[in-house]
């Protein structure tokens, strides 16, 4: 699905319709769709699946014991959130 590059500039127009995106920010619907499709394209195929498995392995699938430092835990939670966001955008991009 090809889209014009002007969606980035268009998303800066404060009078355009906005949607709350998967990352909690507001974008035009076109810009949000474009981001989702970009994530889908980058992570599709065998290489993309291997990369996502690696990212999940070092973030979402990492477990800590009860002695973990709270600062380290907050750091890892941020990484987990980011990988979850990538996965969400891939899923949304596949539907677009």
Jmol script that loads the backbone (N, CA, C; Angstrom):
load data "model"
ATOM      1  N   UNK A   1       0.856  -1.169   0.000  1.00  0.00           N
ATOM      2  CA  UNK A   1       0.000   0.000   0.000  1.00  0.00           C
ATOM      3  C   UNK A   1       0.902   1.232   0.000  1.00  0.00           C
ATOM      4  N   UNK A   2       0.975   1.935  -1.089  1.00  0.00           N
ATOM      5  CA  UNK A   2       1.812   3.127  -1.194  1.00  0.00           C
ATOM      6  C   UNK A   2       1.037   4.359  -0.739  1.00  0.00           C
ATOM      7  N   UNK A   3       1.707   5.178   0.015  1.00  0.00           N
ATOM      8  CA  UNK A   3       1.103   6.427   0.492  1.00  0.00           C
ATOM      9  C   UNK A   3       2.047   7.559   0.171  1.00  0.00           C
ATOM     10  N   UNK A   4       1.478   8.726  -0.015  1.00  0.00           N
ATOM     11  CA  UNK A   4       2.289   9.909  -0.299  1.00  0.00           C
ATOM     12  C   UNK A   4       3.109  10.280   0.922  1.00  0.00           C
ATOM     13  N   UNK A   5       4.299  10.779   0.702  1.00  0.00           N
ATOM     14  CA  UNK A   5       5.176  11.189   1.795  1.00  0.00           C
ATOM     15  C   UNK A   5       4.646  12.435   2.509  1.00  0.00           C
ATOM     16  N   UNK A   6       3.657  13.087   1.956  1.00  0.00           N
ATOM     17  CA  UNK A   6       3.143  14.323   2.532  1.00  0.00           C
ATOM     18  C   UNK A   6       2.351  14.103   3.808  1.00  0.00           C
ATOM     19  N   UNK A   7       2.110  12.839   4.194  1.00  0.00           N
ATOM     20  CA  UNK A   7       1.328  12.603   5.401  1.00  0.00           C
ATOM     21  C   UNK A   7       2.046  13.118   6.645  1.00  0.00           C
ATOM     22  N   UNK A   8       3.376  13.114   6.634  1.00  0.00           N
ATOM     23  CA  UNK A   8       4.114  13.634   7.788  1.00  0.00           C
ATOM     24  C   UNK A   8       3.834  15.120   7.948  1.00  0.00           C
ATOM     25  N   UNK A   9       3.930  15.873   6.872  1.00  0.00           N
ATOM     26  CA  UNK A   9       3.643  17.306   6.931  1.00  0.00           C
ATOM     27  C   UNK A   9       2.180  17.546   7.262  1.00  0.00           C
ATOM     28  N   UNK A  10       1.310  16.719   6.713  1.00  0.00           N
ATOM     29  CA  UNK A  10      -0.123  16.888   6.972  1.00  0.00           C
ATOM     30  C   UNK A  10      -0.455  16.613   8.437  1.00  0.00           C
ATOM     31  N   UNK A  11       0.312  15.717   9.071  1.00  0.00           N
ATOM     32  CA  UNK A  11       0.014  15.397  10.465  1.00  0.00           C
ATOM     33  C   UNK A  11       0.339  16.555  11.396  1.00  0.00           C
ATOM     34  N   UNK A  12       1.058  17.556  10.899  1.00  0.00           N
ATOM     35  CA  UNK A  12       1.400  18.714  11.715  1.00  0.00           C
ATOM     36  C   UNK A  12       0.296  19.768  11.709  1.00  0.00           C
ATOM     37  N   UNK A  13      -0.694  19.629  10.855  1.00  0.00           N
ATOM     38  CA  UNK A  13      -1.801  20.568  10.777  1.00  0.00           C
ATOM     39  C   UNK A  13      -2.737  20.323  11.960  1.00  0.00           C
ATOM     40  N   UNK A  14      -2.843  21.278  12.885  1.00  0.00           N
ATOM     41  CA  UNK A  14      -3.642  21.051  14.091  1.00  0.00           C
ATOM     42  C   UNK A  14      -5.146  20.939  13.843  1.00  0.00           C
ATOM     43  N   UNK A  15      -5.613  21.313  12.663  1.00  0.00           N
ATOM     44  CA  UNK A  15      -7.042  21.271  12.392  1.00  0.00           C
ATOM     45  C   UNK A  15      -7.491  19.946  11.792  1.00  0.00           C
ATOM     46  N   UNK A  16      -6.565  19.057  11.501  1.00  0.00           N
ATOM     47  CA  UNK A  16      -6.941  17.770  10.939  1.00  0.00           C
ATOM     48  C   UNK A  16      -7.416  16.819  12.026  1.00  0.00           C
ATOM     49  N   UNK A  17      -8.257  15.881  11.617  1.00  0.00           N
ATOM     50  CA  UNK A  17      -8.747  14.854  12.533  1.00  0.00           C
ATOM     51  C   UNK A  17      -7.569  14.076  13.110  1.00  0.00           C
ATOM     52  N   UNK A  18      -7.639  13.738  14.380  1.00  0.00           N
ATOM     53  CA  UNK A  18      -6.585  12.988  15.058  1.00  0.00           C
ATOM     54  C   UNK A  18      -7.159  11.723  15.677  1.00  0.00           C
ATOM     55  N   UNK A  19      -6.322  10.713  15.761  1.00  0.00           N
ATOM     56  CA  UNK A  19      -6.669   9.493  16.474  1.00  0.00           C
ATOM     57  C   UNK A  19      -5.586   9.243  17.517  1.00  0.00           C
ATOM     58  N   UNK A  20      -5.969   8.633  18.626  1.00  0.00           N
ATOM     59  CA  UNK A  20      -4.971   8.240  19.615  1.00  0.00           C
ATOM     60  C   UNK A  20      -4.367   6.924  19.143  1.00  0.00           C
ATOM     61  N   UNK A  21      -3.084   6.938  18.953  1.00  0.00           N
ATOM     62  CA  UNK A  21      -2.379   5.810  18.378  1.00  0.00           C
ATOM     63  C   UNK A  21      -1.998   4.778  19.436  1.00  0.00           C
ATOM     64  N   UNK A  22      -1.420   3.664  18.986  1.00  0.00           N
ATOM     65  CA  UNK A  22      -0.981   2.600  19.887  1.00  0.00           C
ATOM     66  C   UNK A  22       0.060   3.086  20.882  1.00  0.00           C
ATOM     67  N   UNK A  23       0.800   4.133  20.530  1.00  0.00           N
ATOM     68  CA  UNK A  23       1.833   4.659  21.428  1.00  0.00           C
ATOM     69  C   UNK A  23       1.309   5.762  22.350  1.00  0.00           C
ATOM     70  N   UNK A  24       0.002   6.029  22.278  1.00  0.00           N
ATOM     71  CA  UNK A  24      -0.603   7.028  23.147  1.00  0.00           C
ATOM     72  C   UNK A  24      -0.552   8.451  22.600  1.00  0.00           C
ATOM     73  N   UNK A  25       0.117   8.639  21.476  1.00  0.00           N
ATOM     74  CA  UNK A  25       0.196   9.959  20.856  1.00  0.00           C
ATOM     75  C   UNK A  25      -0.936  10.119  19.857  1.00  0.00           C
ATOM     76  N   UNK A  26      -1.149  11.349  19.419  1.00  0.00           N
ATOM     77  CA  UNK A  26      -2.202  11.612  18.452  1.00  0.00           C
ATOM     78  C   UNK A  26      -1.588  11.884  17.083  1.00  0.00           C
ATOM     79  N   UNK A  27      -2.138  11.204  16.090  1.00  0.00           N
ATOM     80  CA  UNK A  27      -1.718  11.369  14.698  1.00  0.00           C
ATOM     81  C   UNK A  27      -2.967  11.474  13.826  1.00  0.00           C
ATOM     82  N   UNK A  28      -2.760  11.926  12.594  1.00  0.00           N
ATOM     83  CA  UNK A  28      -3.862  11.821  11.644  1.00  0.00           C
ATOM     84  C   UNK A  28      -4.071  10.334  11.366  1.00  0.00           C
ATOM     85  N   UNK A  29      -5.273   9.935  10.978  1.00  0.00           N
ATOM     86  CA  UNK A  29      -5.492   8.520  10.662  1.00  0.00           C
ATOM     87  C   UNK A  29      -4.535   8.017   9.577  1.00  0.00           C
ATOM     88  N   UNK A  30      -4.224   8.876   8.606  1.00  0.00           N
ATOM     89  CA  UNK A  30      -3.314   8.479   7.525  1.00  0.00           C
ATOM     90  C   UNK A  30      -1.906   8.225   8.057  1.00  0.00           C
ATOM     91  N   UNK A  31      -1.442   9.082   8.944  1.00  0.00           N
ATOM     92  CA  UNK A  31      -0.108   8.922   9.506  1.00  0.00           C
ATOM     93  C   UNK A  31      -0.038   7.678  10.380  1.00  0.00           C
ATOM     94  N   UNK A  32      -1.069   7.434  11.161  1.00  0.00           N
ATOM     95  CA  UNK A  32      -1.101   6.250  12.001  1.00  0.00           C
ATOM     96  C   UNK A  32      -1.080   4.984  11.149  1.00  0.00           C
ATOM     97  N   UNK A  33      -1.879   4.961  10.080  1.00  0.00           N
ATOM     98  CA  UNK A  33      -1.875   3.815   9.160  1.00  0.00           C
ATOM     99  C   UNK A  33      -0.502   3.631   8.524  1.00  0.00           C
ATOM    100  N   UNK A  34       0.125   4.734   8.129  1.00  0.00           N
ATOM    101  CA  UNK A  34       1.442   4.657   7.497  1.00  0.00           C
ATOM    102  C   UNK A  34       2.473   4.052   8.456  1.00  0.00           C
ATOM    103  N   UNK A  35       2.454   4.478   9.705  1.00  0.00           N
ATOM    104  CA  UNK A  35       3.377   3.918  10.691  1.00  0.00           C
ATOM    105  C   UNK A  35       3.136   2.421  10.887  1.00  0.00           C
ATOM    106  N   UNK A  36       1.872   2.031  10.988  1.00  0.00           N
ATOM    107  CA  UNK A  36       1.556   0.611  11.169  1.00  0.00           C
ATOM    108  C   UNK A  36       2.034  -0.223   9.991  1.00  0.00           C
ATOM    109  N   UNK A  37       1.829   0.256   8.783  1.00  0.00           N
ATOM    110  CA  UNK A  37       2.257  -0.472   7.589  1.00  0.00           C
ATOM    111  C   UNK A  37       3.784  -0.550   7.533  1.00  0.00           C
ATOM    112  N   UNK A  38       4.465   0.521   7.922  1.00  0.00           N
ATOM    113  CA  UNK A  38       5.929   0.493   7.947  1.00  0.00           C
ATOM    114  C   UNK A  38       6.440  -0.585   8.898  1.00  0.00           C
ATOM    115  N   UNK A  39       5.879  -0.662  10.097  1.00  0.00           N
ATOM    116  CA  UNK A  39       6.296  -1.696  11.040  1.00  0.00           C
ATOM    117  C   UNK A  39       6.015  -3.081  10.479  1.00  0.00           C
ATOM    118  N   UNK A  40       4.847  -3.253   9.869  1.00  0.00           N
ATOM    119  CA  UNK A  40       4.503  -4.550   9.282  1.00  0.00           C
ATOM    120  C   UNK A  40       5.504  -4.948   8.210  1.00  0.00           C
ATOM    121  N   UNK A  41       5.843  -4.013   7.318  1.00  0.00           N
ATOM    122  CA  UNK A  41       6.776  -4.328   6.229  1.00  0.00           C
ATOM    123  C   UNK A  41       8.176  -4.651   6.743  1.00  0.00           C
ATOM    124  N   UNK A  42       8.641  -3.894   7.720  1.00  0.00           N
ATOM    125  CA  UNK A  42       9.994  -4.097   8.243  1.00  0.00           C
ATOM    126  C   UNK A  42      10.119  -5.457   8.938  1.00  0.00           C
ATOM    127  N   UNK A  43       9.082  -5.876   9.657  1.00  0.00           N
ATOM    128  CA  UNK A  43       9.168  -7.095  10.446  1.00  0.00           C
ATOM    129  C   UNK A  43       8.522  -8.315   9.791  1.00  0.00           C
ATOM    130  N   UNK A  44       8.129  -8.235   8.529  1.00  0.00           N
ATOM    131  CA  UNK A  44       7.524  -9.399   7.896  1.00  0.00           C
ATOM    132  C   UNK A  44       8.614 -10.332   7.369  1.00  0.00           C
ATOM    133  N   UNK A  45       8.262 -11.550   7.087  1.00  0.00           N
ATOM    134  CA  UNK A  45       9.201 -12.521   6.554  1.00  0.00           C
ATOM    135  C   UNK A  45      10.023 -13.194   7.639  1.00  0.00           C
ATOM    136  N   UNK A  46      10.872 -14.119   7.212  1.00  0.00           N
ATOM    137  CA  UNK A  46      11.677 -14.893   8.156  1.00  0.00           C
ATOM    138  C   UNK A  46      12.616 -14.017   8.978  1.00  0.00           C
ATOM    139  N   UNK A  47      13.275 -13.068   8.333  1.00  0.00           N
ATOM    140  CA  UNK A  47      14.213 -12.211   9.054  1.00  0.00           C
ATOM    141  C   UNK A  47      13.491 -11.369  10.108  1.00  0.00           C
ATOM    142  N   UNK A  48      12.350 -10.813   9.741  1.00  0.00           N
ATOM    143  CA  UNK A  48      11.583 -10.016  10.680  1.00  0.00           C
ATOM    144  C   UNK A  48      11.092 -10.840  11.860  1.00  0.00           C
ATOM    145  N   UNK A  49      10.659 -12.073  11.588  1.00  0.00           N
ATOM    146  CA  UNK A  49      10.198 -12.952  12.661  1.00  0.00           C
ATOM    147  C   UNK A  49      11.340 -13.332  13.593  1.00  0.00           C
ATOM    148  N   UNK A  50      12.537 -13.571  13.025  1.00  0.00           N
ATOM    149  CA  UNK A  50      13.699 -13.884  13.857  1.00  0.00           C
ATOM    150  C   UNK A  50      14.089 -12.686  14.720  1.00  0.00           C
ATOM    151  N   UNK A  51      14.037 -11.511  14.144  1.00  0.00           N
ATOM    152  CA  UNK A  51      14.370 -10.308  14.892  1.00  0.00           C
ATOM    153  C   UNK A  51      13.369 -10.068  16.019  1.00  0.00           C
ATOM    154  N   UNK A  52      12.087 -10.258  15.741  1.00  0.00           N
ATOM    155  CA  UNK A  52      11.074 -10.077  16.781  1.00  0.00           C
ATOM    156  C   UNK A  52      11.239 -11.116  17.881  1.00  0.00           C
ATOM    157  N   UNK A  53      11.572 -12.353  17.522  1.00  0.00           N
ATOM    158  CA  UNK A  53      11.801 -13.389  18.532  1.00  0.00           C
ATOM    159  C   UNK A  53      12.979 -13.007  19.421  1.00  0.00           C
ATOM    160  N   UNK A  54      14.022 -12.457  18.828  1.00  0.00           N
ATOM    161  CA  UNK A  54      15.177 -11.994  19.607  1.00  0.00           C
ATOM    162  C   UNK A  54      14.769 -10.875  20.563  1.00  0.00           C
ATOM    163  N   UNK A  55      14.045  -9.872  20.043  1.00  0.00           N
ATOM    164  CA  UNK A  55      13.627  -8.750  20.882  1.00  0.00           C
ATOM    165  C   UNK A  55      12.740  -9.213  22.036  1.00  0.00           C
ATOM    166  N   UNK A  56      11.832 -10.133  21.754  1.00  0.00           N
ATOM    167  CA  UNK A  56      10.981 -10.667  22.819  1.00  0.00           C
ATOM    168  C   UNK A  56      11.814 -11.445  23.833  1.00  0.00           C
ATOM    169  N   UNK A  57      12.815 -12.162  23.349  1.00  0.00           N
ATOM    170  CA  UNK A  57      13.667 -12.950  24.232  1.00  0.00           C
ATOM    171  C   UNK A  57      14.443 -12.102  25.230  1.00  0.00           C
ATOM    172  N   UNK A  58      14.861 -10.915  24.804  1.00  0.00           N
ATOM    173  CA  UNK A  58      15.642 -10.071  25.714  1.00  0.00           C
ATOM    174  C   UNK A  58      14.781  -9.074  26.481  1.00  0.00           C
ATOM    175  N   UNK A  59      13.471  -9.119  26.248  1.00  0.00           N
ATOM    176  CA  UNK A  59      12.589  -8.163  26.936  1.00  0.00           C
ATOM    177  C   UNK A  59      11.403  -8.869  27.575  1.00  0.00           C
ATOM    178  N   UNK A  60      10.396  -9.165  26.807  1.00  0.00           N
ATOM    179  CA  UNK A  60       9.134  -9.693  27.307  1.00  0.00           C
ATOM    180  C   UNK A  60       9.319 -11.037  28.018  1.00  0.00           C
ATOM    181  N   UNK A  61      10.197 -11.876  27.509  1.00  0.00           N
ATOM    182  CA  UNK A  61      10.373 -13.211  28.082  1.00  0.00           C
ATOM    183  C   UNK A  61      11.437 -13.272  29.171  1.00  0.00           C
ATOM    184  N   UNK A  62      11.980 -12.142  29.566  1.00  0.00           N
ATOM    185  CA  UNK A  62      12.974 -12.103  30.638  1.00  0.00           C
ATOM    186  C   UNK A  62      12.252 -12.054  31.981  1.00  0.00           C
ATOM    187  N   UNK A  63      12.668 -12.924  32.881  1.00  0.00           N
ATOM    188  CA  UNK A  63      12.074 -12.959  34.217  1.00  0.00           C
ATOM    189  C   UNK A  63      13.122 -12.560  35.247  1.00  0.00           C
ATOM    190  N   UNK A  64      12.663 -11.965  36.322  1.00  0.00           N
ATOM    191  CA  UNK A  64      13.543 -11.530  37.392  1.00  0.00           C
ATOM    192  C   UNK A  64      13.141 -12.199  38.697  1.00  0.00           C
ATOM    193  N   UNK A  65      14.115 -12.338  39.591  1.00  0.00           N
ATOM    194  CA  UNK A  65      13.767 -12.863  40.904  1.00  0.00           C
ATOM    195  C   UNK A  65      13.339 -11.720  41.822  1.00  0.00           C
ATOM    196  N   UNK A  66      13.017 -12.031  43.032  1.00  0.00           N
ATOM    197  CA  UNK A  66      12.491 -11.026  43.949  1.00  0.00           C
ATOM    198  C   UNK A  66      13.551 -10.026  44.426  1.00  0.00           C
ATOM    199  N   UNK A  67      14.808 -10.245  44.116  1.00  0.00           N
ATOM    200  CA  UNK A  67      15.885  -9.343  44.548  1.00  0.00           C
ATOM    201  C   UNK A  67      16.251  -8.297  43.507  1.00  0.00           C
ATOM    202  N   UNK A  68      15.475  -8.168  42.461  1.00  0.00           N
ATOM    203  CA  UNK A  68      15.818  -7.235  41.389  1.00  0.00           C
ATOM    204  C   UNK A  68      15.765  -5.797  41.902  1.00  0.00           C
ATOM    205  N   UNK A  69      16.722  -5.005  41.457  1.00  0.00           N
ATOM    206  CA  UNK A  69      16.753  -3.585  41.796  1.00  0.00           C
ATOM    207  C   UNK A  69      15.577  -2.887  41.112  1.00  0.00           C
ATOM    208  N   UNK A  70      14.811  -2.065  41.821  1.00  0.00           N
ATOM    209  CA  UNK A  70      13.654  -1.389  41.222  1.00  0.00           C
ATOM    210  C   UNK A  70      14.017  -0.539  39.998  1.00  0.00           C
ATOM    211  N   UNK A  71      15.184   0.083  40.005  1.00  0.00           N
ATOM    212  CA  UNK A  71      15.594   0.878  38.841  1.00  0.00           C
ATOM    213  C   UNK A  71      15.833  -0.004  37.627  1.00  0.00           C
ATOM    214  N   UNK A  72      16.438  -1.164  37.843  1.00  0.00           N
ATOM    215  CA  UNK A  72      16.655  -2.104  36.739  1.00  0.00           C
ATOM    216  C   UNK A  72      15.313  -2.606  36.204  1.00  0.00           C
ATOM    217  N   UNK A  73      14.395  -2.871  37.113  1.00  0.00           N
ATOM    218  CA  UNK A  73      13.077  -3.354  36.707  1.00  0.00           C
ATOM    219  C   UNK A  73      12.340  -2.299  35.873  1.00  0.00           C
ATOM    220  N   UNK A  74      12.409  -1.044  36.292  1.00  0.00           N
ATOM    221  CA  UNK A  74      11.754   0.023  35.511  1.00  0.00           C
ATOM    222  C   UNK A  74      12.378   0.137  34.123  1.00  0.00           C
ATOM    223  N   UNK A  75      13.683  -0.011  34.045  1.00  0.00           N
ATOM    224  CA  UNK A  75      14.379   0.036  32.761  1.00  0.00           C
ATOM    225  C   UNK A  75      13.873  -1.088  31.841  1.00  0.00           C
ATOM    226  N   UNK A  76      13.799  -2.297  32.383  1.00  0.00           N
ATOM    227  CA  UNK A  76      13.322  -3.419  31.587  1.00  0.00           C
ATOM    228  C   UNK A  76      11.860  -3.283  31.210  1.00  0.00           C
ATOM    229  N   UNK A  77      11.040  -2.714  32.076  1.00  0.00           N
ATOM    230  CA  UNK A  77       9.632  -2.523  31.748  1.00  0.00           C
ATOM    231  C   UNK A  77       9.475  -1.570  30.561  1.00  0.00           C
ATOM    232  N   UNK A  78      10.318  -0.550  30.499  1.00  0.00           N
ATOM    233  CA  UNK A  78      10.294   0.349  29.351  1.00  0.00           C
ATOM    234  C   UNK A  78      10.643  -0.380  28.059  1.00  0.00           C
ATOM    235  N   UNK A  79      11.627  -1.261  28.130  1.00  0.00           N
ATOM    236  CA  UNK A  79      12.003  -2.050  26.951  1.00  0.00           C
ATOM    237  C   UNK A  79      10.871  -2.991  26.556  1.00  0.00           C
ATOM    238  N   UNK A  80      10.240  -3.598  27.539  1.00  0.00           N
ATOM    239  CA  UNK A  80       9.104  -4.487  27.248  1.00  0.00           C
ATOM    240  C   UNK A  80       7.968  -3.722  26.582  1.00  0.00           C
ATOM    241  N   UNK A  81       7.701  -2.520  27.086  1.00  0.00           N
ATOM    242  CA  UNK A  81       6.632  -1.707  26.509  1.00  0.00           C
ATOM    243  C   UNK A  81       6.931  -1.411  25.042  1.00  0.00           C
ATOM    244  N   UNK A  82       8.184  -1.077  24.754  1.00  0.00           N
ATOM    245  CA  UNK A  82       8.554  -0.746  23.377  1.00  0.00           C
ATOM    246  C   UNK A  82       8.390  -1.943  22.443  1.00  0.00           C
ATOM    247  N   UNK A  83       8.807  -3.129  22.875  1.00  0.00           N
ATOM    248  CA  UNK A  83       8.639  -4.328  22.048  1.00  0.00           C
ATOM    249  C   UNK A  83       7.153  -4.646  21.887  1.00  0.00           C
ATOM    250  N   UNK A  84       6.376  -4.455  22.937  1.00  0.00           N
ATOM    251  CA  UNK A  84       4.922  -4.640  22.819  1.00  0.00           C
ATOM    252  C   UNK A  84       4.303  -3.670  21.832  1.00  0.00           C
ATOM    253  N   UNK A  85       4.794  -2.435  21.823  1.00  0.00           N
ATOM    254  CA  UNK A  85       4.308  -1.438  20.866  1.00  0.00           C
ATOM    255  C   UNK A  85       4.653  -1.853  19.435  1.00  0.00           C
ATOM    256  N   UNK A  86       5.856  -2.327  19.232  1.00  0.00           N
ATOM    257  CA  UNK A  86       6.256  -2.798  17.898  1.00  0.00           C
ATOM    258  C   UNK A  86       5.321  -3.920  17.452  1.00  0.00           C
ATOM    259  N   UNK A  87       5.070  -4.880  18.345  1.00  0.00           N
ATOM    260  CA  UNK A  87       4.182  -5.995  18.006  1.00  0.00           C
ATOM    261  C   UNK A  87       2.774  -5.509  17.683  1.00  0.00           C
ATOM    262  N   UNK A  88       2.279  -4.555  18.439  1.00  0.00           N
ATOM    263  CA  UNK A  88       0.935  -4.008  18.200  1.00  0.00           C
ATOM    264  C   UNK A  88       0.868  -3.342  16.835  1.00  0.00           C
ATOM    265  N   UNK A  89       1.890  -2.540  16.496  1.00  0.00           N
ATOM    266  CA  UNK A  89       1.892  -1.856  15.192  1.00  0.00           C
ATOM    267  C   UNK A  89       2.006  -2.856  14.043  1.00  0.00           C
ATOM    268  N   UNK A  90       2.763  -3.930  14.240  1.00  0.00           N
ATOM    269  CA  UNK A  90       2.846  -4.975  13.208  1.00  0.00           C
ATOM    270  C   UNK A  90       1.470  -5.570  12.975  1.00  0.00           C
ATOM    271  N   UNK A  91       0.779  -5.902  14.056  1.00  0.00           N
ATOM    272  CA  UNK A  91      -0.563  -6.484  13.952  1.00  0.00           C
ATOM    273  C   UNK A  91      -1.528  -5.523  13.262  1.00  0.00           C
ATOM    274  N   UNK A  92      -1.491  -4.258  13.641  1.00  0.00           N
ATOM    275  CA  UNK A  92      -2.371  -3.263  13.003  1.00  0.00           C
ATOM    276  C   UNK A  92      -1.999  -3.049  11.539  1.00  0.00           C
ATOM    277  N   UNK A  93      -0.702  -3.067  11.241  1.00  0.00           N
ATOM    278  CA  UNK A  93      -0.259  -2.886   9.855  1.00  0.00           C
ATOM    279  C   UNK A  93      -0.684  -4.033   8.952  1.00  0.00           C
ATOM    280  N   UNK A  94      -0.762  -5.226   9.499  1.00  0.00           N
ATOM    281  CA  UNK A  94      -1.206  -6.379   8.716  1.00  0.00           C
ATOM    282  C   UNK A  94      -2.667  -6.270   8.333  1.00  0.00           C
ATOM    283  N   UNK A  95      -3.439  -5.525   9.131  1.00  0.00           N
ATOM    284  CA  UNK A  95      -4.878  -5.362   8.871  1.00  0.00           C
ATOM    285  C   UNK A  95      -5.163  -4.196   7.942  1.00  0.00           C
ATOM    286  N   UNK A  96      -4.180  -3.317   7.723  1.00  0.00           N
ATOM    287  CA  UNK A  96      -4.407  -2.110   6.919  1.00  0.00           C
ATOM    288  C   UNK A  96      -4.320  -2.412   5.440  1.00  0.00           C
TER     289      UNK A  96
END
end "model"
wireframe off; spacefill off
backbone 0.3
color backbone group
